[in-house]
Amino acid sequence: MADLRVVTYATLAALLTACGARAPQERVDDAELAALAPLKDRYSGVVMGFDIRPQNTLVISLDLQHYIETDDDVVAAMKRDALARWRAAWTAAHPRVHAVLQVRFIDFIGRTVARESTNT
């Protein structure tokens, strides 16, 4: 009876540990998103959020009105900054892997406003 209790507790502990652990891909995504977070501060009011999609694509949600009102040089700098940060974060998470990375800038209803890409 004591052996059955030990096995039951061990199984329960293993299940709880497995449920609480984050999947490796989730940890990678979290690290990549953390590397991109400064864009929201730097381009406050324009950059609203991020989403990582399959096929090495980063989607950046924009406030379209602020985006349109932003100086062209600032928009170009934002695109370069986003692409550089995405490339650095992705490369750190996937060392020695080569891919074409995409960045899509979308408005609040999901329409593509701009696209950028780079090779790793």
All heavy atoms as an XYZ file, in Angstrom:
933
protein
N       0.809     -1.187      0.000
C       0.000      0.000      0.000
C       0.864      1.267      0.000
O       0.551      2.215     -0.689
C      -0.916     -0.025      1.229
C      -1.916      1.079      1.227
S      -3.058      0.844     -0.111
C      -4.465      1.574      0.551
N       1.953      1.249      0.767
C       2.850      2.396      0.824
C       3.520      2.607     -0.533
O       3.721      3.746     -0.953
C       3.894      2.202      1.906
N       3.872      1.520     -1.232
C       4.485      1.639     -2.555
C       3.522      2.278     -3.547
O       3.926      3.097     -4.380
C       4.918      0.267     -3.075
C       6.097     -0.312     -2.304
O       6.873      0.486     -1.735
O       6.230     -1.546     -2.274
N       2.263      1.905     -3.476
C       1.262      2.482     -4.363
C       1.098      3.976     -4.105
O       0.986      4.770     -5.040
C      -0.086      1.774     -4.183
C      -1.223      2.275     -5.067
C      -0.858      2.110     -6.544
C      -2.490      1.524     -4.748
N       1.160      4.364     -2.863
C       1.046      5.775     -2.502
C       2.251      6.557     -3.036
O       2.090      7.653     -3.575
C       0.946      5.915     -0.981
C       0.619      7.340     -0.556
C       0.380      7.473      0.913
N      -0.797      6.671      1.273
C      -1.043      6.222      2.485
N      -0.209      6.484      3.473
N      -2.120      5.523      2.742
N       3.447      6.004     -2.934
C       4.652      6.663     -3.435
C       4.562      6.828     -4.953
O       4.858      7.894     -5.500
C       5.921      5.862     -3.042
C       7.144      6.396     -3.767
C       6.119      5.910     -1.539
N       4.127      5.765     -5.640
C       3.990      5.833     -7.099
C       2.938      6.871     -7.486
O       3.125      7.650     -8.423
C       3.642      4.431     -7.674
C       3.244      4.528     -9.136
C       4.797      3.472     -7.479
N       1.855      6.921     -6.767
C       0.784      7.884     -7.050
C       1.293      9.310     -6.879
O       1.062     10.167     -7.735
C      -0.422      7.635     -6.126
O      -0.886      6.299     -6.317
C      -1.540      8.616     -6.419
N       1.993      9.575     -5.781
C       2.527     10.915     -5.551
C       3.592     11.278     -6.588
O       3.658     12.423     -7.051
C       3.104     11.051     -4.136
C       2.040     11.121     -3.056
C       2.140     10.360     -1.906
C       0.936     11.956     -3.198
C       1.175     10.418     -0.923
C      -0.043     12.020     -2.215
C       0.077     11.250     -1.076
O      -0.885     11.323     -0.105
N       4.420     10.322     -6.948
C       5.457     10.583     -7.950
C       4.820     10.898     -9.305
O       5.260     11.816    -10.013
C       6.390      9.387     -8.070
N       3.781     10.163     -9.653
C       3.080     10.416    -10.917
C       2.415     11.784    -10.897
O       2.493     12.537    -11.870
C       2.032      9.313    -11.182
O       2.692      8.048    -11.187
C       1.315      9.532    -12.499
N       1.775     12.113     -9.800
C       1.134     13.408     -9.659
C       2.154     14.543     -9.761
O       1.928     15.546    -10.448
C       0.378     13.487     -8.328
C      -0.366     14.785     -8.054
C      -1.413     15.051     -9.125
C      -1.008     14.734     -6.678
N       3.293     14.382     -9.108
C       4.343     15.400     -9.162
C       4.866     15.561    -10.590
O       5.100     16.688    -11.053
C       5.482     15.042     -8.213
N       5.046     14.454    -11.294
C       5.523     14.515    -12.677
C       4.517     15.220    -13.574
O       4.884     16.037    -14.433
C       5.805     13.112    -13.196
N       3.240     14.949    -13.377
C       2.201     15.598    -14.174
C       2.138     17.093    -13.904
O       2.009     17.904    -14.830
C       0.836     14.956    -13.903
C       0.617     13.573    -14.498
C      -0.697     12.982    -13.998
C       0.629     13.634    -16.013
N       2.234     17.481    -12.657
C       2.206     18.905    -12.312
C       3.416     19.639    -12.870
O       3.316     20.771    -13.345
C       2.120     19.090    -10.796
C       0.780     18.714    -10.165
C       0.883     18.800     -8.645
C      -0.336     19.600    -10.684
N       4.562     19.000    -12.832
C       5.777     19.592    -13.382
C       5.643     19.768    -14.884
O       5.993     20.800    -15.439
C       7.006     18.729    -13.052
O       7.101     18.620    -11.630
C       8.276     19.334    -13.618
N       5.134     18.762    -15.563
C       4.974     18.828    -17.014
C       3.968     19.896    -17.413
O       4.154     20.599    -18.409
C       4.538     17.467    -17.558
N       2.908     20.042    -16.667
C       1.883     21.042    -16.984
C       2.399     22.456    -16.775
O       2.018     23.379    -17.487
C       0.634     20.828    -16.143
S      -0.266     19.332    -16.576
N       3.241     22.650    -15.803
C       3.732     23.981    -15.488
C       4.909     24.418    -16.337
O       5.202     25.600    -16.425
N       5.580     23.493    -16.978
C       6.759     23.827    -17.772
C       6.347     24.425    -19.111
O       5.392     23.991    -19.729
C       7.606     22.576    -17.992
N       7.069     25.431    -19.537
C       6.810     26.048    -20.836
C       7.505     25.233    -21.915
O       8.607     24.739    -21.719
C       7.324     27.470    -20.857
C       6.785     28.270    -19.705
C       6.180     29.591    -19.921
N       6.310     30.261    -21.155
C       5.241     30.647    -21.868
N       4.045     30.350    -21.471
N       5.401     31.329    -22.968
N       6.865     25.102    -23.045
C       7.443     24.384    -24.180
C       8.665     25.151    -24.668
O       8.723     26.387    -24.561
C       6.420     24.256    -25.294
N       9.651     24.455    -25.212
C      10.851     25.146    -25.696
C      10.536     26.255    -26.702
O      11.134     27.324    -26.636
C      11.666     24.022    -26.343
C      11.221     22.784    -25.645
C       9.768     23.008    -25.329
N       9.600     26.027    -27.607
C       9.263     27.054    -28.597
C       8.645     28.278    -27.935
O       8.899     29.410    -28.347
C       8.327     26.499    -29.668
C       8.049     27.484    -30.792
C       9.311     27.911    -31.518
O      10.148     27.085    -31.860
N       9.478     29.204    -31.727
N       7.863     28.072    -26.888
C       7.282     29.205    -26.163
C       8.371     30.039    -25.507
O       8.303     31.273    -25.496
C       6.284     28.728    -25.113
C       4.999     28.186    -25.699
C       4.080     27.616    -24.637
O       4.582     26.996    -23.671
O       2.865     27.793    -24.773
N       9.389     29.381    -24.965
C      10.500     30.112    -24.345
C      11.272     30.910    -25.398
O      11.679     32.047    -25.153
C      11.421     29.151    -23.603
C      10.812     28.617    -22.315
C      11.824     27.914    -21.432
N      12.523     26.811    -22.072
C      12.110     25.546    -22.094
N      10.981     25.223    -21.488
N      12.816     24.613    -22.684
N      11.474     30.324    -26.578
C      12.152     31.026    -27.676
C      11.334     32.238    -28.094
O      11.864     33.341    -28.241
C      12.397     30.074    -28.870
C      12.818     30.839    -30.121
C      13.444     29.029    -28.511
N      10.029     32.035    -28.292
C       9.149     33.146    -28.679
C       9.171     34.254    -27.636
O       9.240     35.445    -27.981
C       7.712     32.663    -28.880
C       7.537     31.805    -30.126
O       8.485     31.712    -30.939
O       6.445     31.229    -30.274
N       9.133     33.891    -26.359
C       9.166     34.889    -25.279
C      10.460     35.697    -25.321
O      10.440     36.919    -25.140
C       9.003     34.225    -23.918
C       7.600     33.692    -23.681
O       6.678     34.033    -24.454
O       7.425     32.910    -22.720
N      11.581     35.023    -25.561
C      12.869     35.720    -25.629
C      12.910     36.666    -26.827
O      13.402     37.801    -26.718
C      14.010     34.712    -25.703
N      12.384     36.213    -27.961
C      12.373     37.059    -29.150
C      11.465     38.280    -28.931
O      11.824     39.400    -29.290
C      11.921     36.252    -30.363
C      12.948     35.222    -30.785
C      12.449     34.247    -31.836
O      11.218     34.164    -32.071
O      13.296     33.565    -32.437
N      10.307     38.065    -28.341
C       9.392     39.178    -28.078
C       9.988     40.164    -27.080
O       9.809     41.376    -27.213
C       8.042     38.654    -27.589
C       7.209     37.917    -28.648
C       5.989     37.269    -28.004
C       6.818     38.836    -29.782
N      10.713     39.654    -26.097
C      11.371     40.536    -25.120
C      12.423     41.409    -25.809
O      12.586     42.585    -25.462
C      12.003     39.709    -24.005
N      13.113     40.848    -26.788
C      14.119     41.622    -27.519
C      13.474     42.717    -28.365
O      14.099     43.741    -28.646
C      14.952     40.693    -28.401
N      12.230     42.505    -28.762
C      11.521     43.483    -29.590
C      10.772     44.538    -28.774
O      10.412     45.585    -29.298
C      10.531     42.755    -30.504
C      11.182     41.837    -31.531
C      10.176     40.843    -32.073
C      11.805     42.648    -32.636
N      10.547     44.265    -27.514
C       9.749     45.150    -26.654
C      10.201     46.617    -26.661
O       9.347     47.508    -26.626
C       9.707     44.603    -25.232
N      11.503     46.916    -26.727
C      11.907     48.328    -26.738
C      11.337     49.132    -27.913
O      11.246     50.353    -27.833
C      13.435     48.266    -26.809
C      13.782     46.962    -26.183
C      12.675     46.027    -26.601
N      10.917     48.454    -28.969
C      10.312     49.176    -30.091
C       9.026     49.890    -29.670
O       8.724     50.969    -30.178
C       9.998     48.218    -31.245
C      11.184     47.682    -32.039
C      10.725     46.593    -32.993
C      11.871     48.805    -32.787
N       8.277     49.269    -28.751
C       7.029     49.895    -28.286
C       7.312     51.195    -27.546
O       6.539     52.146    -27.646
C       6.246     48.934    -27.394
C       5.532     47.860    -28.182
C       4.778     46.930    -27.294
C       3.484     47.544    -26.859
N       2.614     46.605    -26.138
N       8.413     51.240    -26.813
C       8.773     52.464    -26.097
C       9.342     53.508    -27.047
O       8.988     54.682    -26.980
C       9.787     52.168    -24.994
C       9.197     51.339    -23.868
O       7.971     51.454    -23.626
O       9.941     50.569    -23.246
N      10.221     53.063    -27.904
C      10.899     53.990    -28.812
C       9.922     54.615    -29.809
O      10.058     55.788    -30.166
C      12.023     53.278    -29.549
C      12.822     54.202    -30.416
C      14.100     53.598    -30.828
N      14.910     54.629    -31.441
C      16.106     54.436    -31.892
N      16.656     53.252    -31.767
N      16.772     55.405    -32.437
N       8.962     53.822    -30.292
C       7.984     54.304    -31.268
C       6.593     54.277    -30.635
O       5.634     53.777    -31.210
C       8.067     53.473    -32.551
C       9.454     53.510    -33.141
C      10.350     52.461    -32.951
C       9.896     54.627    -33.840
C      11.637     52.514    -33.464
C      11.185     54.692    -34.357
C      12.047     53.629    -34.158
O      13.332     53.694    -34.660
N       6.528     54.850    -29.461
C       5.295     54.893    -28.683
C       4.179     55.553    -29.491
O       4.377     56.577    -30.130
C       5.543     55.680    -27.395
O       4.357     55.811    -26.675
N       3.020     54.944    -29.441
C       1.888     55.457    -30.187
C       1.781     54.885    -31.582
O       0.710     54.878    -32.166
N       2.878     54.417    -32.133
C       2.872     53.834    -33.478
C       2.867     52.313    -33.373
O       2.000     51.645    -33.935
C       4.078     54.315    -34.315
C       4.087     53.652    -35.691
C       4.065     55.829    -34.459
N       3.849     51.748    -32.671
C       3.947     50.293    -32.509
C       3.055     49.879    -31.349
O       3.220     50.336    -30.222
C       5.405     49.853    -32.251
C       5.475     48.369    -31.944
C       6.279     50.199    -33.450
N       2.098     49.005    -31.647
C       1.129     48.598    -30.638
C       1.384     47.191    -30.090
O       1.034     46.902    -28.957
C      -0.294     48.660    -31.221
C      -0.645     50.035    -31.780
S      -0.298     51.422    -30.686
C      -1.493     51.164    -29.421
N       1.954     46.293    -30.892
C       2.182     44.932    -30.414
C       2.877     44.075    -31.444
O       3.123     44.505    -32.577
N       3.184     42.842    -31.025
C       3.949     41.916    -31.850
C       3.299     40.540    -31.828
O       2.649     40.163    -30.864
C       5.376     41.745    -31.307
C       6.076     43.035    -31.031
C       6.153     43.533    -29.750
C       6.659     43.757    -32.052
C       6.801     44.723    -29.476
C       7.309     44.947    -31.798
C       7.382     45.429    -30.506
N       3.559     39.796    -32.882
C       3.130     38.409    -32.951
C       4.124     37.671    -33.822
O       4.516     38.178    -34.880
C       1.723     38.308    -33.535
C       1.139     36.915    -33.416
O       1.607     36.124    -32.572
O       0.206     36.609    -34.183
N       4.531     36.495    -33.384
C       5.445     35.680    -34.175
C       4.621     34.608    -34.862
O       3.837     33.907    -34.229
C       6.542     35.066    -33.290
C       7.383     36.190    -32.691
C       7.398     34.101    -34.095
C       8.402     35.741    -31.682
N       4.804     34.494    -36.159
C       4.056     33.539    -36.973
C       5.011     32.509    -37.568
O       6.214     32.728    -37.629
C       3.340     34.266    -38.125
C       2.393     35.355    -37.680
C       1.024     34.793    -37.365
N       0.139     35.768    -36.767
C      -0.631     36.607    -37.446
N      -0.606     36.632    -38.747
N      -1.418     37.434    -36.791
N       4.452     31.404    -38.040
C       5.297     30.399    -38.714
C       6.002     30.997    -39.942
O       5.650     32.075    -40.396
C       4.304     29.317    -39.139
C       3.131     29.488    -38.235
C       3.062     30.962    -37.924
N       6.917     30.250    -40.463
C       7.757     30.668    -41.586
C       8.584     31.906    -41.258
O       8.777     32.773    -42.100
C       6.940     30.900    -42.870
C       6.473     29.644    -43.525
C       5.002     29.391    -43.252
O       4.259     30.296    -42.880
N       4.572     28.156    -43.419
N       9.026     32.001    -40.006
C       9.971     33.046    -39.599
C       9.443     34.454    -39.845
O      10.163     35.321    -40.300
C      11.310     32.846    -40.307
C      11.818     31.441    -40.144
O      11.712     30.873    -39.062
N      12.343     30.860    -41.197
N       8.185     34.667    -39.523
C       7.552     35.955    -39.762
C       7.197     36.638    -38.445
O       6.583     36.043    -37.577
C       6.267     35.781    -40.609
O       6.624     35.174    -41.853
C       5.585     37.108    -40.860
N       7.591     37.889    -38.348
C       7.212     38.741    -37.231
C       6.151     39.703    -37.742
O       6.321     40.330    -38.790
C       8.415     39.534    -36.725
C       8.104     40.637    -35.719
C       7.622     40.044    -34.402
C       9.323     41.518    -35.511
N       5.050     39.808    -37.025
C       3.994     40.751    -37.373
C       3.992     41.848    -36.317
O       3.933     41.563    -35.120
C       2.617     40.049    -37.427
C       1.522     41.051    -37.715
C       2.631     38.942    -38.473
N       4.077     43.078    -36.780
C       4.046     44.233    -35.887
C       2.757     45.004    -36.152
O       2.508     45.434    -37.283
C       5.270     45.145    -36.092
C       6.561     44.368    -35.800
C       5.166     46.396    -35.222
C       7.822     45.151    -36.035
N       1.952     45.151    -35.111
C       0.699     45.896    -35.222
C       0.973     47.380    -35.008
O       1.682     47.754    -34.070
C      -0.301     45.420    -34.168
O      -0.566     44.053    -34.331
N       0.389     48.187    -35.876
C       0.598     49.628    -35.837
C      -0.709     50.367    -35.600
O      -1.778     49.895    -36.004
C       1.161     50.115    -37.183
C       2.442     49.471    -37.687
C       2.715     49.940    -39.106
C       3.603     49.787    -36.777
N      -0.607     51.533    -35.006
C      -1.718     52.468    -34.995
C      -1.578     53.236    -36.306
O      -0.658     54.041    -36.475
C      -1.623     53.408    -33.793
C      -2.763     54.397    -33.762
O      -2.929     55.161    -34.748
O      -3.488     54.414    -32.763
N      -2.470     52.954    -37.232
C      -2.330     53.486    -38.586
C      -2.330     55.011    -38.624
O      -1.556     55.607    -39.381
C      -3.434     52.922    -39.487
C      -3.281     53.189    -40.972
C      -1.954     52.667    -41.501
C      -4.439     52.577    -41.738
N      -3.158     55.646    -37.822
C      -3.207     57.102    -37.833
C      -1.860     57.704    -37.418
O      -1.344     58.599    -38.078
C      -4.319     57.619    -36.914
C      -4.546     59.105    -37.026
C      -4.994     59.529    -38.423
O      -5.795     58.848    -39.065
N      -4.461     60.632    -38.905
N      -1.286     57.193    -36.340
C       0.027     57.696    -35.908
C       1.111     57.344    -36.919
O       2.033     58.124    -37.146
C       0.384     57.134    -34.527
C      -0.356     57.797    -33.422
N      -1.361     57.178    -32.734
C      -0.246     59.042    -32.891
C      -1.842     57.997    -31.822
N      -1.180     59.138    -31.902
N       1.004     56.177    -37.521
C       1.974     55.752    -38.540
C       1.960     56.736    -39.712
O       3.014     57.168    -40.174
C       1.631     54.333    -39.001
C       2.506     53.805    -40.117
C       3.766     53.282    -39.850
C       2.059     53.798    -41.431
C       4.561     52.779    -40.869
C       2.846     53.298    -42.448
C       4.091     52.787    -42.172
O       4.879     52.289    -43.176
N       0.775     57.083    -40.186
C       0.643     58.006    -41.317
C       1.187     59.385    -40.963
O       1.812     60.048    -41.795
C      -0.835     58.097    -41.763
C      -1.262     56.770    -42.395
C      -1.066     59.250    -42.720
C      -2.754     56.650    -42.627
N       0.979     59.813    -39.720
C       1.412     61.139    -39.288
C       2.909     61.204    -38.980
O       3.462     62.296    -38.851
C       0.634     61.555    -38.042
C      -0.842     61.761    -38.297
C      -1.652     61.928    -37.026
O      -1.105     61.721    -35.917
O      -2.845     62.264    -37.142
N       3.563     60.056    -38.890
C       4.978     60.013    -38.516
C       5.858     60.402    -39.704
O       5.593     60.023    -40.845
C       5.352     58.601    -38.020
O       4.507     58.280    -36.909
C       6.793     58.527    -37.581
N       6.907     61.146    -39.414
C       7.876     61.577    -40.416
C       8.444     60.367    -41.160
O       8.710     59.330    -40.557
C       9.000     62.354    -39.712
C      10.044     62.845    -40.676
O       9.745     63.763    -41.458
O      11.154     62.274    -40.650
N       8.647     60.499    -42.473
C       9.141     59.392    -43.297
C      10.487     58.855    -42.823
O      10.733     57.645    -42.879
C       9.256     59.808    -44.761
C       7.900     60.019    -45.421
O       6.876     59.573    -44.849
O       7.859     60.634    -46.512
N      11.370     59.730    -42.367
C      12.672     59.283    -41.864
C      12.523     58.443    -40.602
O      13.241     57.464    -40.404
C      13.592     60.475    -41.588
C      14.015     61.191    -42.862
O      13.996     60.562    -43.948
O      14.373     62.384    -42.781
N      11.576     58.806    -39.752
C      11.316     58.045    -38.523
C      10.724     56.679    -38.872
O      11.105     55.665    -38.286
C      10.405     58.835    -37.564
C      10.025     57.992    -36.354
C      11.081     60.130    -37.129
N       9.819     56.645    -39.838
C       9.232     55.370    -40.274
C      10.324     54.460    -40.845
O      10.377     53.267    -40.520
C       8.103     55.596    -41.308
C       7.699     54.292    -41.975
C       6.907     56.250    -40.642
N      11.198     55.002    -41.666
C      12.292     54.208    -42.231
C      13.207     53.684    -41.129
O      13.632     52.520    -41.159
C      13.080     55.040    -43.240
N      13.499     54.523    -40.146
C      14.338     54.096    -39.012
C      13.640     53.009    -38.207
O      14.283     52.037    -37.772
C      14.668     55.288    -38.127
N      12.335     53.140    -38.009
C      11.572     52.138    -37.270
C      11.630     50.787    -37.988
O      11.842     49.749    -37.362
C      10.117     52.575    -37.113
C       9.247     51.561    -36.405
S       7.487     51.972    -36.443
C       7.132     51.778    -38.179
N      11.472     50.795    -39.294
C      11.521     49.553    -40.071
C      12.900     48.904    -39.974
O      13.015     47.694    -39.772
C      11.158     49.817    -41.528
C       9.704     50.159    -41.732
C       9.438     50.486    -43.195
C       8.018     50.906    -43.441
N       7.800     51.289    -44.852
N      13.960     49.724    -40.106
C      15.322     49.189    -39.985
C      15.567     48.622    -38.597
O      16.145     47.545    -38.438
C      16.356     50.286    -40.288
C      16.537     50.596    -41.742
C      17.753     51.487    -41.988
N      17.779     52.695    -41.162
C      17.218     53.842    -41.485
N      16.570     53.976    -42.629
N      17.296     54.886    -40.669
N      15.131     49.355    -37.573
C      15.300     48.938    -36.184
C      14.556     47.630    -35.924
O      15.106     46.693    -35.327
C      14.796     50.044    -35.251
C      15.184     49.848    -33.801
O      15.960     48.913    -33.491
O      14.707     50.630    -32.960
N      13.325     47.538    -36.391
C      12.527     46.317    -36.193
C      13.183     45.128    -36.878
O      13.300     44.044    -36.292
C      11.113     46.522    -36.728
N      13.637     45.323    -38.094
C      14.271     44.239    -38.838
C      15.578     43.800    -38.170
O      15.845     42.603    -38.028
C      14.520     44.685    -40.277
C      14.821     43.601    -41.291
C      13.686     42.596    -41.373
C      15.074     44.216    -42.656
N      16.363     44.757    -37.716
C      17.629     44.427    -37.050
C      17.394     43.692    -35.732
O      18.077     42.709    -35.425
C      18.442     45.702    -36.815
N      16.420     44.149    -34.949
C      16.116     43.488    -33.678
C      15.576     42.078    -33.905
O      15.929     41.147    -33.188
C      15.116     44.307    -32.866
C      15.697     45.541    -32.259
C      14.618     46.346    -31.539
N      15.130     47.587    -31.038
C      15.802     47.717    -29.890
N      16.015     46.660    -29.139
N      16.245     48.882    -29.502
N      14.696     41.914    -34.898
C      14.131     40.598    -35.207
C      15.240     39.649    -35.666
O      15.319     38.509    -35.242
C      13.046     40.761    -36.260
C      12.451     39.509    -36.803
C      12.279     39.212    -38.128
C      11.894     38.385    -36.095
N      11.673     37.999    -38.270
C      11.426     37.465    -37.036
C      11.771     38.083    -34.749
C      10.833     36.259    -36.684
C      11.185     36.875    -34.396
C      10.727     35.981    -35.352
N      16.123     40.142    -36.518
C      17.236     39.322    -37.007
C      18.144     38.908    -35.854
O      18.522     37.744    -35.732
C      18.029     40.087    -38.061
C      19.088     39.263    -38.745
C      19.743     40.103    -39.867
N      20.477     39.282    -40.775
C      21.733     38.891    -40.577
N      22.374     39.265    -39.488
N      22.344     38.128    -41.461
N      18.495     39.829    -34.987
C      19.375     39.526    -33.855
C      18.718     38.534    -32.897
O      19.353     37.582    -32.448
C      19.750     40.807    -33.127
N      17.448     38.753    -32.586
C      16.741     37.862    -31.663
C      16.589     36.467    -32.270
O      16.798     35.459    -31.594
C      15.370     38.438    -31.320
N      16.229     36.412    -33.538
C      16.022     35.118    -34.199
C      17.352     34.364    -34.313
O      17.420     33.168    -34.036
C      15.394     35.322    -35.578
C      14.864     34.048    -36.153
C      13.603     33.564    -36.015
C      15.580     33.079    -36.925
N      13.495     32.355    -36.671
C      14.694     32.033    -37.235
C      16.890     32.996    -37.391
C      15.066     30.922    -37.982
C      17.268     31.892    -38.137
C      16.358     30.870    -38.421
N      18.399     35.064    -34.689
C      19.713     34.439    -34.833
C      20.221     33.911    -33.490
O      20.808     32.836    -33.424
C      20.725     35.438    -35.439
O      20.213     35.874    -36.702
C      22.081     34.813    -35.643
N      19.979     34.657    -32.416
C      20.395     34.195    -31.087
C      19.657     32.921    -30.687
O      20.230     32.039    -30.048
C      20.152     35.286    -30.051
N      18.403     32.820    -31.076
C      17.600     31.649    -30.711
C      17.824     30.463    -31.644
O      17.512     29.329    -31.292
C      16.121     32.017    -30.714
N      18.361     30.721    -32.827
C      18.571     29.670    -33.825
C      19.994     29.766    -34.383
O      20.174     30.081    -35.559
C      17.564     29.809    -34.973
C      16.150     29.842    -34.522
N      15.493     31.018    -34.211
C      15.260     28.854    -34.317
C      14.259     30.744    -33.848
N      14.093     29.439    -33.887
N      20.995     29.516    -33.550
C      22.377     29.667    -34.018
C      22.686     28.717    -35.180
O      22.190     27.597    -35.231
C      23.229     29.333    -32.791
C      22.322     28.637    -31.849
C      20.921     29.015    -32.192
N      23.450     29.218    -36.122
C      23.919     28.453    -37.284
C      22.780     27.972    -38.187
O      22.951     27.033    -38.948
C      24.801     27.287    -36.862
C      26.083     27.739    -36.148
C      26.928     26.587    -35.675
N      26.264     25.688    -34.755
C      26.083     25.899    -33.446
N      26.524     27.004    -32.906
N      25.488     25.007    -32.687
N      21.617     28.604    -38.109
C      20.500     28.278    -38.991
C      20.296     29.464    -39.924
O      20.323     30.608    -39.496
C      19.203     28.010    -38.187
C      18.031     27.763    -39.115
C      19.398     26.835    -37.244
N      20.098     29.164    -41.195
C      19.880     30.221    -42.184
C      18.413     30.226    -42.608
O      17.807     29.176    -42.779
C      20.787     30.029    -43.394
C      22.235     30.094    -43.033
N      22.869     31.284    -42.756
C      23.157     29.126    -42.872
C      24.129     31.031    -42.452
N      24.335     29.730    -42.499
N      17.871     31.431    -42.753
C      16.471     31.567    -43.137
C      16.236     32.968    -43.691
O      17.050     33.865    -43.514
C      15.563     31.337    -41.930
N      15.118     33.117    -44.356
C      14.645     34.433    -44.758
C      13.638     34.862    -43.701
O      12.650     34.179    -43.463
C      13.975     34.399    -46.149
C      13.406     35.771    -46.491
C      14.952     33.936    -47.213
N      13.927     35.976    -43.052
C      13.043     36.496    -42.012
C      12.169     37.590    -42.606
O      12.648     38.450    -43.338
C      13.859     37.068    -40.856
C      14.828     36.108    -40.180
C      15.569     36.829    -39.067
C      14.110     34.893    -39.650
N      10.901     37.538    -42.275
C       9.929     38.513    -42.758
C       9.429     39.359    -41.594
O       9.234     38.835    -40.504
C       8.720     37.798    -43.376
C       9.044     36.841    -44.489
C       9.426     37.566    -45.762
O       8.916     38.643    -46.054
N      10.338     36.978    -46.508
N       9.209     40.624    -41.848
C       8.523     41.493    -40.897
C       7.350     42.111    -41.659
O       7.538     42.732    -42.707
C       9.423     42.614    -40.341
C       8.646     43.513    -39.397
C      10.624     42.023    -39.631
N       6.152     41.887    -41.136
C       4.938     42.487    -41.697
C       4.423     43.523    -40.719
O       4.280     43.248    -39.538
C       3.843     41.435    -41.914
C       4.032     40.590    -43.115
C       2.875     39.612    -43.332
N       1.584     40.262    -43.211
C       0.546     39.736    -42.558
N       0.636     38.576    -41.953
N      -0.594     40.392    -42.490
N       4.155     44.714    -41.213
C       3.558     45.777    -40.418
C       2.088     45.820    -40.812
O       1.775     45.972    -41.997
C       4.232     47.110    -40.714
C       5.692     47.125    -40.346
C       6.664     46.715    -41.249
C       6.098     47.568    -39.093
C       8.005     46.737    -40.919
C       7.443     47.583    -38.748
C       8.391     47.169    -39.670
N       1.199     45.668    -39.827
C      -0.230     45.620    -40.132
C      -0.994     46.694    -39.372
O      -0.529     47.187    -38.341
C      -0.838     44.235    -39.821
C      -0.767     43.917    -38.330
C      -0.176     43.153    -40.662
C      -1.552     42.675    -37.906
N      -2.181     47.034    -39.902
C      -3.053     47.970    -39.190
C      -3.980     47.199    -38.264
O      -3.864     45.978    -38.133
C      -3.821     48.854    -40.177
C      -4.790     48.080    -41.055
O      -5.018     46.870    -40.825
O      -5.339     48.698    -41.986
N      -4.924     47.892    -37.645
C      -5.753     47.273    -36.613
C      -6.708     46.204    -37.132
O      -7.226     45.421    -36.350
C      -6.533     48.339    -35.834
C      -7.623     49.001    -36.634
C      -8.934     48.586    -36.509
C      -7.330     50.043    -37.496
C      -9.943     49.199    -37.244
C      -8.323     50.660    -38.226
C      -9.634     50.228    -38.102
N      -6.950     46.151    -38.448
C      -7.813     45.090    -38.979
C      -7.024     44.042    -39.756
O      -7.603     43.186    -40.413
C      -8.980     45.645    -39.830
C      -8.468     46.441    -41.015
C      -9.931     46.442    -38.989
C      -9.583     46.848    -41.978
N      -5.721     44.097    -39.671
C      -4.879     43.057    -40.252
C      -4.392     43.300    -41.658
O      -3.758     42.424    -42.251
N      -4.650     44.477    -42.207
C      -4.146     44.773    -43.552
C      -2.660     45.079    -43.481
O      -2.202     45.788    -42.594
C      -4.867     45.972    -44.152
C      -6.321     45.718    -44.457
C      -6.953     46.945    -45.039
N      -6.905     47.993    -44.014
C      -7.672     49.057    -44.011
N      -8.533     49.255    -44.967
N      -7.588     49.959    -43.041
N      -1.920     44.548    -44.431
C      -0.483     44.803    -44.484
C      -0.226     46.227    -44.932
O      -0.691     46.665    -45.980
C       0.211     43.806    -45.435
O      -0.014     42.481    -44.949
C       1.702     44.068    -45.521
N       0.537     46.959    -44.120
C       0.905     48.341    -44.395
C       2.276     48.387    -45.051
O       2.525     49.177    -45.950
C       0.901     49.159    -43.071
C       1.400     50.563    -43.302
C      -0.475     49.157    -42.449
N       3.171     47.519    -44.616
C       4.530     47.452    -45.146
C       5.111     46.080    -44.878
O       4.631     45.339    -43.996
C       5.414     48.535    -44.520
N       6.148     45.737    -45.624
C       6.883     44.475    -45.456
C       8.372     44.739    -45.555
O       8.798     45.579    -46.347
C       6.539     43.474    -46.555
C       5.260     42.800    -46.467
C       5.165     41.772    -47.617
N       3.832     41.274    -47.728
C       3.392     40.211    -47.092
N       4.194     39.534    -46.332
N       2.135     39.833    -47.217
N       9.118     43.992    -44.782
C      10.578     44.030    -44.856
C      11.063     42.584    -44.731
O      10.365     41.737    -44.161
C      11.181     44.865    -43.724
C      10.766     46.324    -43.721
C      11.338     47.119    -44.879
O      12.457     46.789    -45.346
O      10.671     48.062    -45.322
N      12.237     42.306    -45.244
C      12.794     40.957    -45.082
C      14.315     41.038    -45.072
O      14.910     42.018    -45.515
C      12.330     40.025    -46.203
O      12.831     40.450    -47.447
N      14.922     39.984    -44.528
C      16.372     39.887    -44.460
C      16.762     38.421    -44.419
O      15.959     37.577    -44.032
C      16.936     40.624    -43.215
O      18.356     40.632    -43.295
C      16.495     39.966    -41.931
N      17.967     38.132    -44.818
C      18.516     36.783    -44.734
C      19.401     36.676    -43.510
O      20.040     37.647    -43.118
C      19.346     36.443    -45.968
C      18.513     36.396    -47.219
O      17.402     35.918    -47.215
N      19.052     36.912    -48.311
N      19.435     35.471    -42.928
C      20.336     35.260    -41.788
C      21.550     34.503    -42.253
O      21.571     33.904    -43.270
C      19.655     34.463    -40.677
O      19.277     33.194    -41.175
C      18.468     35.194    -40.123
